[in-house]
Structure formats: C-alpha cells, structure tokens
Amino acid sequence: MTSVSQPEPTTTIQPLCPVFGQCGGCAYQDIPYARELDLKQRLVKELLQEKLAVTDDCFAPIVPSPKPYHYRNRLDLKFIRARDGRVLIGFTPAQNGIIPVEACPIAREPISAFLPELRDHLQKNAPARYRLANLVVRTGDDGRVRWGGIGRRSCRLDPEDYLWTEIEGRRIFYSLETFFQANLSILPGLFQRIKAFDCWQKNPVLFDLYAGVGLFSIALTDQARKIFLLEENAQSTTLARYNLDYHRLTHAEIIAGRMEETLPTLLAQEADDAPKVAVIDPPRAGLSPRALEVLTQARTFNRLFYLSCNPQTLARDLTGFIKQGWTIRKITPFDFFPKTRHIETLVALTP
C-alpha cells in the first residue's frame, strides 16, 4: 500500500484519534473527507499522466469508501513488555518504540473494543520470554475477533474459526495468516464496477491471477463459464479450496504455483476461441519482470483488470503493457484506505 506524495492540505478539522500524527498510520484525519478524495484522485491522475500518455477520458471518478472510519478488518500491532513488566500494545512510530493505543478509529468497532481486553489478556497470560512480538487482530462481518502472533502457528485458524465477509449473498472465508482486502465495505462497489464492463456478455473463462483465497473467483463466479485460480501461497490455496468447496463451484480449478511459471502452460492448454478475462491483484511490489513479460505476451485475453495498491509500481507495469501494444481503457481509483495516504486503483486493459 505504498503512498503517493500529497500537497499540504489547507482546510483542517479536529482528528478523531488522540495519537493522530504520532503513530504514522493516518494522514488525513485533519481534513474533510471530500478534500481527501479530491487529493487522492488528482495525485493518481497526475502520476499516471506524468508516466504514461493517458487522456483525461480514461479516468473515472474516485470511488469513496462507504465507511471513512471504522472500516479496517485487520490491525497489525506491536507487543512490547516494558522493563517494569507492563504489557503495551500499539503502533510503531517513525522512530523506534511504540505508540500505545486503547482504540483505533479506522479499525472496525469490534477490533477497537477488543484492544483493552487483548492487552489485559497478554498482561496475564503472555509467556515471560516474549518481550517483543508482532500481533495480528482481525474480524469479519459477524463481529467475531481473532488474533495471533504469540507462539508458532498462532495465526493459523481451524475452519470453524475462519473469518468471512459476504458479497452478493456469497460468503468468502479468510484467516489471520492469509492476505485479504482490509476494507470490506468497499468490495461490493468494486465488483459492481468490474461487472459493468462489456467483457462478461459471452460468459468468458476467468483467470484469477494472484488469486489469494479466491475473492475474485467467488465474487465473479456467475460471470464465468470456467475459472482458473493461480496462487503460490500454501495457506491461501488451502482457504481457496475451502471457499470453492463451500460454494460447490465445480467449474473452478486451483493451480498452485507462481503465476509466471504456470500461466504459459495453462494458456497453451486452453488455446481455443473462448473469450478470456484475467484479473491480477499483485503484491505492493507489483509484477516481477518475468511476470510482466508473461502477461504482456498473453494476448489471448480479451480484457485484463489490474488492481494495484501502489501507484508507483502500477505506472511502471502499465508502461510495460503499453510498450507491448496494450491499451488502457479505464482507470478507476478506489479509496480502500480512508484517512491514510494509500489508494487502490483499478485499470482495465485490452490487447
């Protein structure tokens, strides 16, 4: 979730968080949300137009988060046992140390309410040998809170403890140790806009690249005649299998391995005239040189959707697509991370 730089805001309001400006997580609690959206949209547009020959009509308006506050389903916290024996949990500032917190206004309410209970639990129960640890606290649509970080495999959940969110009537399960989007409230809007493109009319084959636990496959399952999920992380493929089995999606297949290694063989096997759509949601580092090469040469795709949490690496990768003759059809910023410097961007491309 690498940020883009921003100009100095002019209008200020009172931040909700008492440690705003200290923990380093938020940047925009002191300006109105409309101003934040305007800044983010302008900065993404300026960056991509600086790096690429993109016309104004390629840009769609930024999609706001339904929840500017209390949206994050996950917090990553630092645990420190002080010399006097007290347990502190909080965030890491720019320098070393910790900013203790009792609540976090951008976290979902069940997580915020749980933080004092978690601190008290660790004060009483954390093994004495633990002086420093990284904690993960997560919730889902039903408000259950799970946490891990103290002990081996403490982030691994049993199936009955999996967390979930529901999109258009389908539950999508995830765990503490698997990647999942932090803002659940904006996901329905993301898929509404993806489904609005004309590439779904002929019921294409969907290639869910960097599939994770299968978020895109589950949400777009009715639009595709067949689905391939490509994912290299073992924990994510376990959850993806669970999600497919839960919904009995017999037209979906998981391909375990690195995308750049498995996709060429898969496309060769599926070399027919059936329309093909790809969705990629890579890590913040973007595409590796080999992955970019494989994707830019995969011209059998009728449409490719690139969801990026890093405008800088997005601009770099889009340059590679354009050099290989791909065309940018639409760029839509999504405010997945209100009150922070981060922004998500969806780009639709055609070969």
Secondary structure, 3 states (H helix, E strand, C coil): CCCCCCCCCCCCCCCCCCCCCCCCCCCCCCCCHHHHHHHHHHHHHHHHHHHCCCCHHHECCCECCCCCCCCECEEEEEEEECCCCCEEEEECCCCCCCEECCCCCCECHHHHHHHHHHHHHHHHHCCCCCCEEEEEEEECCCCCEEEECCCCCCCCCCHHHCEEEEECCEEEEECCCCCCCCEHHHHHHHHHHHHCCHHHCCCCEEEEECCCCCHHHHHCHHHCCEEEEEECCHHHHHHHHHHHHHHCCCCEEEEECCHHHHHHHHHHHCCCCCCEEEEECCCCCCCCHHHHHHHHHCCCCCEEEEEECCHHHHHHHHHHHHHCCCEEEEEEEECCCCCCCCCEEEEEEEC
